[in-house]
Structure formats: structure tokens, C-alpha cells
Amino acid sequence: MKIILRAVFMLVLAGPTISAQAAGDLIRVTQNTSGTISAVLTGSASPCAGSVIFPIGVASVMLTGNEYDISSSFAILDPPLCPSPPQTYNVSATLGTVPDGHYTVVWTIGPLTVRGMFDVAAGVLQGVPVTKLERLTPSRNIVAAGTAAPLAFVIRALDVNGNAVAGAMIMVGMPAFQASGPTLSDEFGFKGFNIPREGMVYCAQGLPMTAFLATTGADGIASITPPLTPLPQAGSGFPVVARWVNAPCDGTVPPVQAYFPTVVFGSPSVGNPSVVVEYFNLGLGHFFSTLSQDEIDKLDAGVFSGWAQSTGAYAAYASKADAPPDAVPVCRFWSPQYSSHFYSADPAECDIVAQRWPDVWTLETHDAYYIFVPDKVTGECGSGRQPIYRMYNNLPIPNHRYITDRKLRDWMTGAGWLAEGYGPESVMMCAPS
């Protein structure tokens, strides 16, 4: 039996200095018949001086709770070229053989730790067939900036038949630019509202990878309290992502992920705000936002075909009782002709749409949620509030997207979308922040 562990890295070599950054699957396990475990790393070398002896690092395997060192070995990048642009090389080492059992592989390379899992039974490699992650804690969260945000994310891993999967390793964190970290982005490459477009630094400030990982128990449940530090600025909205670490995230197949839409407040909230969650339909090219928990549950369950959770999130109020006195209701229209929704916090605009296009736009509700309105001359929202931009795709089949990110607004206008709203910044509504 031969089990090959493949971990993909980007190796930047400059003389004796080596830095490593995960750029693919953490560890993928395959099998043939030779009986040994080997590890293969693929890296790219940048301009260097002569051949470089690269320490692969220490690979250890945990068998039924007892961790022991399998091997520590070195390999030489050959030939000793100094290519520009970087070229790709393979680095490999043989680690040894293992008996039947459940294994957690821990591989440390300098400051980077990667992990993977596999089972061996009767000499045959057994996969961990996780096909779905089920959220057991509330999917929507509001956290305060400047805190460690000690939120516990509880996930159940399920197989294709809906049965719990024990021993599955789950990773939780903010959307990251590393492919091996949590991943999710919209069609414009943004991973949230008011966070860096490329995502956040995963395992920031030297925090160990273990702070973001947990293994499911016999009931298939894992509870993770990631540090989520540093938190983005107040008004940020993004999905905290839970991902099964053995699922490829190199774009070949969709990763097995679950999302926790999260909004960061700069101060204690006034009233009882909730998170508005954004979805995207790839076939239609349409965005849709909702605060309704019933709709969120149905969208996540696939009741409405074609819709998947996107990256955006902002805060609003579910009812008048939840909202401050100066919050106003938002009307919502639905067009079966265009498969699109339309929101407005302006009663006059709501009336105009209902009167002029009754055969195109159907009024679903006068109060989909409660929000604030800006000054109609300046577009100013006031203290503790942030602009909501209503973006119109300017196409024969109309669609609107509601965002709080100015950079995303400018990116979308560059792609042909129009910003609808008041004042020089085209602000349509205001969200608590």
C-alpha cells in the first residue's frame, strides 16, 4: 500500500531565505500498492543563487490520539536555476508505512502548518465523504469592532445520504486570499463589503492554524471559536466561511462550505438589528438580498433553484418594534417577467412603481425591513450609519444590487452598472453601522 500526500505550496527562494504560503489543497491523499507513504510538494522558485537545500519540515501522524513523528527529511531543488519568471519544481520525501486506523496528518514547514485526514482500513485508504456542512448556530451575526469577536461556530458534517461524518476536519475564518483558506467571492472578485477585495490575511498576526480548525466528533459536530482578528472596519459585511479542509479549493470542484453572514458594528447597536443576506443566481446574473429568515432557509436549502449565497451583508431592522423611531419601512416589488426584486425606502417611489408598471412589478410588501434614509440633497447618512448604494445593471432585463462598499460601487459602475440615489455619492438608503 502506498499513500501519497500532496500539499501544494508557493515557495519563494532568494538565496538562503525561504518563505512558504499555502496555495492549494492542504493535503490530498491517494493510494497505490507499494506500501509506503510519500509526500510531494510542488513549488515555484524565483531568482536565487545556486542550488538550495529546502527542509521539507516535520511530518507527524496522529493515530487514535497518540501522535508520533514519522520522518523529518530534506530535498534539493534541482536543477539549481535562477529563473525569472518563477518555474515549478517538485520536492518529495518518503515518510514510511502506517497500520490501519484514523489519521490526522500535521505538516510543519517553517511558520506554516498544514493538516489533512485519512483512514486506512484493511489496508485500503478510506475517504472522508463530506458532501454538506450544516450550520447549527445562528447563520447571521453582528459583532463589535475592536473586540476578539469570540463567536462559536458549530457545524455538522454530513455525507451524501445525510448521515453525520465523524473525524472530518473543519476550518473556519474570514474569506482569505490564500486558496487553502476559506474562500468565497462575487462576480467582481470582492469577498465582502468594506474589506480588502482580495480578502483578509488568514491566520493573521502569527496565530496558529489550530485556532481555526476543529475535528467533528461521533455526532459529526465540530465547534470552532476562531479569533477573527483583526476584525475589519465598522460597517464591514462579509461571510465567515466554514470549509471542509479535504475538499479541493483549486477551482476544479466547488469546495464544501457553509457561510455565516456577519456585519461589524463600531459601537453598541441601537434597536435590534438583523443581517441582510445577499444571494446570486449565476444563470440569471441577478443579485437578491433578504432579511427574511424563512427565505434564507429556503434559499440555503435549494428550494429556489439556481441561487447561492454571495458575499454581501449589511444590517437592517426586521420590524418597526425592532427599529429606532426614525427608521422607515422599505417596500419590495417582484417581477415574474424579469425574475428580479426591487426595494425602495421612498414612499413616493413605491407608489410610482405600483401605478406605472402594475403588469411588470408586483408589490409584495410595504415593509420588507426598516432602514434609514439619507439627506436627499447631500446624500449624508449621519453618525453611526453607512450609505447603501442601489446599483442598477442597466440591461433590458433589469436587476438591482444593494451594497455598502464604495470601492465595489465604483468597480460596478466601471462594468456598466448605474448607481441610483441622492447627493453626489448617489446614496439610496442608510444602514446602521
C-alpha positions in Angstrom: 0.0 0.0 0.0 1.3 3.4 -0.9 -0.4 6.6 0.3 0.7 9.8 -1.4 0.2 13.0 0.5 0.2 16.0 -1.9 0.4 19.5 -0.5 0.7 22.4 -2.9 2.8 25.4 -1.9 4.3 28.6 -3.4 8.0 28.5 -2.4 9.8 31.8 -2.8 13.5 31.2 -2.8 16.1 34.0 -2.6 19.5 32.8 -1.6 19.1 31.1 1.8 15.8 32.9 2.6 12.7 30.7 2.2 9.1 31.7 2.8 6.1 29.4 2.3 2.5 30.2 1.6 -0.3 27.7 1.0 -1.6 28.0 -2.5 -3.8 24.9 -3.0 -5.3 21.9 -1.1 -3.9 21.4 2.4 -3.3 17.7 1.9 -4.8 15.3 -0.7 -4.5 11.6 -0.1 -4.4 9.0 -2.9 -3.3 5.4 -2.9 -1.4 2.7 -4.8 0.1 -0.6 -3.9 3.8 -0.1 -2.8 3.1 0.1 1.0 4.9 3.4 1.8 3.6 6.9 2.5 5.3 9.6 0.4 4.8 13.4 0.3 5.1 15.5 -2.9 5.2 19.3 -2.8 5.1 21.4 -5.9 6.7 24.8 -5.7 8.0 27.6 -7.9 11.5 29.0 -7.5 12.2 32.7 -8.1 15.6 34.2 -8.8 18.2 32.7 -6.5 21.9 31.9 -6.1 22.9 28.3 -6.7 21.1 25.2 -5.5 19.0 25.4 -2.4 18.6 22.6 0.2 15.0 23.0 1.3 13.9 21.4 4.6 10.5 19.8 3.9 9.8 20.0 7.6 8.5 17.6 10.2 5.5 15.4 9.2 3.7 13.7 12.1 0.7 11.4 12.1 -1.8 11.1 14.9 -3.2 7.6 15.3 -6.2 7.2 17.7 -5.0 10.1 19.8 -1.3 9.2 20.1 0.9 11.5 18.0 4.3 10.2 16.8 6.9 11.5 14.4 7.1 9.7 11.1 10.0 11.4 9.4 12.0 14.6 9.0 13.8 14.9 5.7 15.3 17.3 3.2 15.3 17.6 -0.5 17.2 19.6 -3.1 15.6 21.8 -5.7 17.2 20.6 -8.9 18.4 21.9 -11.3 19.9 24.9 -9.5 18.4 27.5 -11.8 17.6 31.1 -11.1 14.6 31.5 -13.4 12.6 34.7 -14.0 9.7 34.4 -14.1 9.5 31.6 -11.5 9.5 28.0 -12.6 7.8 25.0 -11.0 9.7 22.1 -9.2 8.7 19.0 -7.3 10.1 18.3 -3.8 9.4 14.9 -2.4 10.2 12.7 0.6 9.3 9.2 1.8 7.7 9.1 5.2 7.2 5.4 5.9 4.2 2.9 6.4 1.2 3.0 8.7 -1.1 0.4 10.1 -4.9 0.6 9.8 -6.5 3.4 11.7 -7.8 7.0 11.6 -5.1 9.6 10.9 -4.6 13.3 11.2 -1.5 14.5 9.3 0.2 17.6 10.7 2.9 19.0 8.4 5.0 22.0 9.6 7.2 24.0 7.2 8.7 27.0 8.8 5.9 29.2 10.1 3.2 27.3 8.1 1.3 24.3 9.4 -0.9 22.2 7.1 -3.3 19.4 8.0 -5.2 16.6 6.4 -7.1 13.5 7.4 -7.5 10.0 6.1 -8.5 6.5 7.2 -6.9 3.2 6.5 -9.0 0.0 7.0 -8.0 -3.5 5.9 -5.1 -1.9 4.1 -7.4 0.2 1.9 -7.5 4.0 2.1 -10.9 5.3 3.2 -12.0 8.8 2.2 -14.0 11.1 4.5 -17.1 11.6 2.2 -18.3 15.0 3.4 -20.8 16.5 0.9 -22.5 19.1 3.1 -21.9 21.3 6.1 -24.9 22.1 8.2 -25.0 25.2 10.4 -26.1 24.6 14.0 -25.5 28.1 15.3 -27.3 31.2 14.0 -26.1 31.9 10.5 -26.2 35.7 10.9 -24.0 37.6 13.3 -23.3 41.2 14.4 -20.0 41.8 16.1 -18.3 44.8 17.6 -15.1 46.2 16.1 -12.1 46.3 18.3 -13.0 43.0 20.0 -11.8 39.5 19.6 -15.3 38.5 18.5 -15.4 35.3 20.4 -18.2 33.7 18.3 -18.6 29.9 18.4 -19.4 28.4 15.0 -21.0 25.0 15.3 -21.0 22.8 12.2 -22.3 19.3 11.4 -20.6 17.4 8.6 -22.9 15.1 6.5 -22.3 12.5 3.8 -24.3 12.2 0.6 -27.1 10.3 2.5 -27.4 13.0 5.2 -25.6 10.9 7.8 -23.1 12.5 10.2 -19.4 12.1 9.4 -17.0 11.7 12.3 -13.4 12.7 12.1 -13.8 15.4 9.4 -11.6 18.5 9.9 -13.4 21.8 9.5 -11.7 25.2 9.0 -13.5 28.5 9.9 -12.3 32.0 9.1 -12.9 35.2 7.1 -12.6 35.0 3.3 -8.9 34.7 2.6 -6.7 35.3 -0.4 -4.9 32.0 0.1 -6.5 29.3 -1.8 -6.1 27.0 1.2 -8.1 29.3 3.4 -11.8 30.0 3.5 -12.9 31.0 0.0 -15.9 32.9 -1.4 -16.1 35.9 -3.8 -18.7 37.6 -6.0 -18.5 38.0 -9.8 -16.4 41.2 -9.4 -13.8 39.4 -7.2 -14.9 41.0 -3.9 -15.0 38.8 -0.8 -17.3 41.1 1.2 -18.4 44.7 1.7 -15.7 47.1 3.0 -12.9 44.5 3.4 -9.9 44.3 1.1 -11.0 43.0 -2.3 -8.5 40.2 -2.2 -9.8 39.0 1.2 -8.3 39.0 4.7 -5.0 37.6 5.8 -5.7 34.1 7.1 -4.2 33.2 10.5 -3.3 36.8 10.9 -0.7 38.2 13.4 1.0 34.8 13.7 -1.9 33.0 15.1 -1.6 29.2 14.7 -3.6 27.3 12.2 -5.1 25.2 15.1 -7.0 28.3 16.2 -9.1 28.0 13.1 -9.6 24.2 13.0 -11.7 21.5 14.7 -12.5 17.9 14.1 -16.0 16.5 14.1 -17.0 14.1 16.8 -19.0 10.9 16.6 -22.1 13.0 16.0 -20.5 14.8 13.1 -20.4 18.1 15.0 -17.4 20.5 15.4 -17.4 23.7 17.4 -14.8 26.4 16.5 -14.2 29.8 18.0 -11.7 31.4 15.6 -10.0 34.6 16.8 -11.2 36.6 13.7 -8.5 39.1 14.4 -8.0 41.8 13.3 -11.7 42.5 12.6 -12.4 44.7 9.6 -13.7 48.3 10.0 -17.1 49.2 11.3 -19.7 48.7 8.5 -17.9 45.7 7.0 -20.2 42.9 5.9 -18.7 39.5 4.9 -19.3 35.8 5.2 -17.4 33.9 7.8 -16.7 30.7 5.9 -16.6 27.2 7.3 -14.9 24.7 4.9 -14.1 21.0 4.9 -10.3 21.0 4.6 -10.1 17.9 2.4 -12.3 19.4 -0.3 -10.2 20.8 -3.2 -10.3 24.6 -3.4 -8.2 25.0 -6.6 -11.3 25.6 -8.7 -11.6 22.1 -10.0 -14.7 21.4 -8.0 -16.8 23.6 -5.7 -15.5 23.4 -2.1 -17.7 22.0 0.6 -18.5 25.2 2.5 -21.1 26.9 4.7 -21.4 30.6 5.3 -22.2 32.9 8.3 -23.0 36.4 7.1 -21.5 38.8 9.5 -21.7 42.6 10.0 -19.2 44.6 12.1 -20.6 47.5 14.2 -18.4 50.3 15.5 -20.5 50.8 18.7 -23.3 49.1 20.5 -26.3 48.8 18.2 -29.5 50.9 18.7 -32.6 48.8 18.5 -32.5 45.2 17.4 -30.8 44.9 14.0 -30.5 41.9 11.8 -28.3 41.0 8.9 -29.5 41.3 5.4 -28.0 38.4 3.3 -27.1 38.5 -0.3 -27.6 35.8 -3.0 -26.6 35.4 -6.6 -28.1 33.5 -9.5 -25.3 32.6 -12.0 -27.8 31.6 -14.7 -29.7 34.9 -14.5 -26.7 37.1 -13.5 -29.0 38.5 -10.8 -28.4 39.5 -7.1 -31.1 39.3 -4.4 -30.9 40.4 -0.8 -33.3 39.4 2.0 -33.7 39.8 5.8 -36.4 37.1 6.0 -35.2 34.0 7.9 -37.8 31.9 6.1 -36.5 33.0 2.7 -32.9 32.5 3.8 -33.7 28.9 5.0 -35.4 28.1 1.7 -32.6 29.6 -0.4 -29.9 27.7 1.5 -31.9 24.5 1.2 -32.1 24.9 -2.6 -35.9 25.4 -2.7 -35.4 28.3 -5.2 -33.2 26.7 -7.9 -30.0 28.5 -9.1 -29.4 30.7 -6.1 -26.3 30.6 -3.9 -25.1 32.8 -1.1 -22.9 35.7 -2.3 -20.5 37.9 -0.3 -22.5 40.9 0.7 -24.1 41.7 4.1 -25.4 44.8 5.9 -27.7 45.5 8.9 -31.4 46.5 8.9 -34.4 46.0 11.2 -37.0 43.2 10.8 -39.9 45.2 12.2 -40.9 48.6 13.4 -40.7 47.3 17.0 -37.0 46.4 16.4 -36.1 49.7 14.8 -35.3 53.2 16.2 -38.1 55.8 15.8 -36.6 57.5 12.7 -36.2 54.2 10.7 -38.6 53.9 7.7 -40.2 50.8 6.0 -38.8 49.5 2.8 -41.2 48.4 0.1 -40.4 45.3 -2.0 -41.6 44.5 -5.6 -41.2 41.3 -7.5 -41.2 41.0 -11.3 -42.0 37.5 -12.7 -41.3 38.9 -16.1 -37.7 39.7 -15.1 -37.2 37.3 -12.2 -36.0 40.3 -10.2 -36.8 42.2 -7.0 -36.8 46.0 -6.3 -36.5 47.8 -3.0 -37.2 51.4 -2.0 -37.4 53.4 1.2 -39.1 56.3 -0.6 -43.0 56.0 -0.3 -43.4 58.2 -3.4 -41.2 55.9 -5.5 -43.1 52.9 -4.2 -46.3 54.4 -5.3 -44.9 55.4 -8.7 -43.7 51.8 -9.4 -47.0 50.4 -8.4 -49.0 52.8 -10.5 -46.9 52.9 -13.7 -45.9 49.3 -14.1 -48.6 47.1 -12.4 -48.3 44.4 -15.0 -44.5 44.2 -14.6 -43.8 44.9 -10.9 -46.0 43.3 -8.1 -45.9 44.9 -4.7 -45.0 42.1 -2.2 -44.8 44.1 1.0 -44.7 47.7 2.3 -42.2 46.7 5.0 -39.7 44.1 3.9 -37.5 45.7 6.6 -36.8 49.0 8.2 -33.9 51.3 7.4 -32.8 54.9 7.4 -32.9 57.5 4.6 -30.2 60.0 3.7 -30.5 63.7 3.2 -31.9 64.0 -0.3 -29.7 66.9 -1.2 -26.3 65.9 0.2 -26.8 62.1 0.5 -25.4 62.2 4.0 -26.4 59.4 6.4 -25.3 60.8 9.7 -23.4 59.4 12.6 -23.4 55.7 13.2 -24.9 54.9 9.8 -23.4 54.0 6.4 -24.6 54.5 2.8 -26.4 51.8 0.9 -25.9 52.2 -2.9 -28.6 50.8 -5.1 -26.9 49.5 -8.2 -28.8 49.0 -11.5 -27.4 46.7 -14.2 -28.8 49.0 -17.0 -29.8 46.0 -19.1 -33.1 45.1 -20.9 -33.7 42.5 -18.1 -33.2 44.7 -15.0 -31.7 43.8 -11.7 -30.6 45.8 -8.7 -27.9 45.1 -6.1 -27.8 46.8 -2.7 -24.2 47.3 -1.4 -22.4 49.4 1.3 -18.9 49.3 -0.3 -17.9 52.4 -2.2 -15.0 50.7 -3.9 -17.3 48.0 -5.1 -19.8 50.7 -6.3 -17.0 52.2 -8.4 -15.9 48.8 -9.7 -19.5 48.0 -10.7 -20.0 51.4 -12.4 -16.9 50.7 -14.4 -18.6 47.5 -15.5 -21.6 49.4 -16.8 -23.9 49.4 -13.7 -25.6 52.7 -12.6 -25.6 54.0 -9.0 -29.1 55.3 -8.1 -29.5 57.6 -5.1 -29.2 61.1 -3.6 -26.4 63.6 -3.5 -23.0 63.5 -5.3 -22.3 60.0 -4.0 -25.7 58.5 -5.1 -26.8 57.2 -1.7 -30.2 55.5 -1.7 -30.6 54.3 1.9 -28.6 54.2 5.1 -27.8 51.1 7.3 -26.9 51.1 11.0 -23.2 50.6 11.5 
